């Protein structure tokens, strides 16, 4: 009998407090959301793609500056212009062979145009002989800068507007909501076009143009959340204890609304990337030598019939980029609000 | 109901008035004039300005514009001399409308079917394919899809005429390009609505009553999933009209969108203003109509 007691410890025999507890570890809102988010594999991959893309864009700013992507030798456009993608001479589809416009057979364009041996353009070149890979990297960076900066404007205006509108309520809310309705009833494209016209071409004016119209959705979401939270007991308690309105907004409302805000931003970013592309496609985007994904697509459309690769590469980058943000946003929404999840 | 509609119409007019005012004054601060031809002498410029009433004080121009607007006069184009803007729009709006309506019909019907099929075979291979297609429709911009369709169906396969307007076959490719985005949105929406309603109690009851699976799905689940879709269609319809700007450009379709795009670099202010107004009216009317329709179809919604 003594031997048995040595090998086994009886559960609860010590009667300690710790064994009384059967609760799972306490998780904060964000820990809980992260736990749920990790289960969504697509969203997790999307998150990593976004992280890698952002890091890549930051690092590439050193390696591929804009001037390098815009540079071309005007005397050598005959040699370097419109080269097809080539990675190496041995690969079957990536070897620089291409059916040139007018001819019926594939031929090695690199040899025909007299490009130095060993010089490969993995995404090909545009009509001036600029490397499409470099231009796409710069374009991606500029599109991201535009989208993120516009999202920041969206965040600042939308959240402030929403909190004020929801918190004040009554007549103020009524007027502020009518203003939003008016802004929303002007078609987005018209607003963006007008603002872009008004502010002139350039990256900063595109950012302002897109940021200034896009905040209405955010403001509405935040307002609805604030409306529901401001009547909750913890806010009332705060008020009773004499907390200032400003502190209640920052300390109590904002953390509770943050989930909605993050999700809304993630859904806004792809549409901002898209708006930049649309603006560039109607020649209101970034000024010419500068490349953005939109302007590259626009250039690609112009030469589509002969050199489809010039359109397809930036188009794929743009689509994958918006796709990852959509998936990431989907995952976040499900993580923050488990009831919205489909399954 | 009538009171509600009147109230909304009043709000619509107020909004319209504000939009007109805003765009009018925005036009004034915009850089550049439509008369920037260096060959024009100062005298000729004066004559032109006088002819278009641009020499009057700004507030007078504004009042004149508002006054004319009520009689359906949106001025004359700066670029196409003596061409009243209203006739330009009257010629081009039906084209855009037809394209938009076709894309909307194709998009919603295909989307509803795909969403229904996806929801019934949740997580099956069909669901996967439709999910992939709808994800593509959402993430690939319509002008990229449009150009790819143009390249492969138009140039390479020669299936449809590449550009122009007039015959039905010329509308196929742009309709296809335009309908992909609404189709994607509708598919995702119907799928999640259907999954929700298929797991609700009235479906359980319908099954318990011994209805066939087909009846359960078509009579109960589909009907209840399509009602909330109405709220989607309003903004979507208006978006299709404005969204077709680039599609019209790519397929060189003489619609209102391509006119809008052309009038921007030309600083053809009367055309830009009129197009904005038309777009806004359409958008607001569509949203109003869908709100009313939702109330009629779904008795739970009270106006």
Boltz contact constraints between the chains, C-beta under 6 A:
constraints:
  - contact:
      token1: [A, 182]
      token2: [B, 15]
      max_distance: 6.0
  - contact:
      token1: [A, 182]
      token2: [B, 18]
      max_distance: 6.0
  - contact:
      token1: [A, 185]
      token2: [B, 15]
      max_distance: 6.0
  - contact:
      token1: [A, 185]
      token2: [B, 280]
      max_distance: 6.0
  - contact:
      token1: [A, 185]
      token2: [B, 283]
      max_distance: 6.0
  - contact:
      token1: [A, 185]
      token2: [B, 284]
      max_distance: 6.0
  - contact:
      token1: [A, 186]
      token2: [B, 19]
      max_distance: 6.0
  - contact:
      token1: [A, 186]
      token2: [B, 280]
      max_distance: 6.0
  - contact:
      token1: [A, 187]
      token2: [B, 242]
      max_distance: 6.0
  - contact:
      token1: [A, 187]
      token2: [B, 279]
      max_distance: 6.0
  - contact:
      token1: [A, 187]
      token2: [B, 283]
      max_distance: 6.0
  - contact:
      token1: [A, 189]
      token2: [B, 242]
      max_distance: 6.0
  - contact:
      token1: [A, 190]
      token2: [B, 276]
      max_distance: 6.0
  - contact:
      token1: [A, 190]
      token2: [B, 279]
      max_distance: 6.0
  - contact:
      token1: [A, 194]
      token2: [B, 26]
      max_distance: 6.0
  - contact:
      token1: [A, 197]
      token2: [B, 30]
      max_distance: 6.0
  - contact:
      token1: [A, 198]
      token2: [B, 30]
      max_distance: 6.0
  - contact:
      token1: [A, 274]
      token2: [B, 141]
      max_distance: 6.0
  - contact:
      token1: [A, 277]
      token2: [B, 141]
      max_distance: 6.0
  - contact:
      token1: [A, 281]
      token2: [B, 143]
      max_distance: 6.0
  - contact:
      token1: [A, 281]
      token2: [B, 246]
      max_distance: 6.0
  - contact:
      token1: [A, 282]
      token2: [B, 261]
      max_distance: 6.0
  - contact:
      token1: [A, 301]
      token2: [B, 147]
      max_distance: 6.0
  - contact:
      token1: [A, 304]
      token2: [B, 147]
      max_distance: 6.0
  - contact:
      token1: [A, 304]
      token2: [B, 151]
      max_distance: 6.0
  - contact:
      token1: [A, 305]
      token2: [B, 155]
      max_distance: 6.0
  - contact:
      token1: [A, 315]
      token2: [B, 144]
      max_distance: 6.0
  - contact:
      token1: [A, 319]
      token2: [B, 139]
      max_distance: 6.0
  - contact:
      token1: [A, 319]
      token2: [B, 140]
      max_distance: 6.0
  - contact:
      token1: [A, 322]
      token2: [B, 139]
      max_distance: 6.0
  - contact:
      token1: [A, 323]
      token2: [B, 139]
      max_distance: 6.0
  - contact:
      token1: [A, 342]
      token2: [B, 192]
      max_distance: 6.0
  - contact:
      token1: [A, 342]
      token2: [B, 195]
      max_distance: 6.0
